[in-house]
Amino acid sequence: MDKNARREKVLEVLNKARSMELYAISQYMNQHYSLDDMDYGELARNMKLIAIDEMRHAEQFAERIKELGGEPTTELADTVRKKQEVGEIFTFDAEVEDDTVDIYNQFLRTCREMGDNVSARLFEIIIEEEQEHANHFDNVGSHIKNLGDVYLSKVAGTSASTGASSKGFVNMASGEA
């Protein structure tokens, strides 16, 4: 396979990943608004922070696509599901993130096979963050499943504020700027 064909294959997986990130942004922001409307502020706040992480990922993929001479997609990978019940949001999102980690691992292998270690490293970093999101969604989903209204009453009425500037969920959790 020649150099241009390898570059095109990398651009293809980068744009698929960007499309997945754009979907996640839209899905999670929709859920953020719903959770905020239901007065589950803490859950809404973390959902917004995770959406901000996804925005950063989408931008990182776009920047790499541009570096390689491609055009970043604006298409969403899937249709946003609206009006989800609080109990289904987190199990749904955990599945989305688990699928994302699996697919990104395949994309990482593709980048390595095509000789693009820069794009492969980008996938490595983002996979770690997506795994943190999956773990968070799994934990919250388990709390809701096992504790139900007791857990939800604990977070009801909490603040949804992310402050003046949002660093995203991963950066807030690790204390990074």
Secondary structure, 3 states (H helix, E strand, C coil): CCHHHHHHHHHHHHHHHHHHHHHHHHHHHHHHHHHHHCCCHHHHHHHHHHHHHHHHHHHHHHHHHHHCCCCCCCCCCCCCCCCCCHHHHHHHHHHHHHHHHHHHHHHHHHHHHCCCHHHHHHHHHHHHHHHHHHHHHHHHHHHHHHHCHHHHHHHCCCCCCCCCCCCCHHHHHHCCC
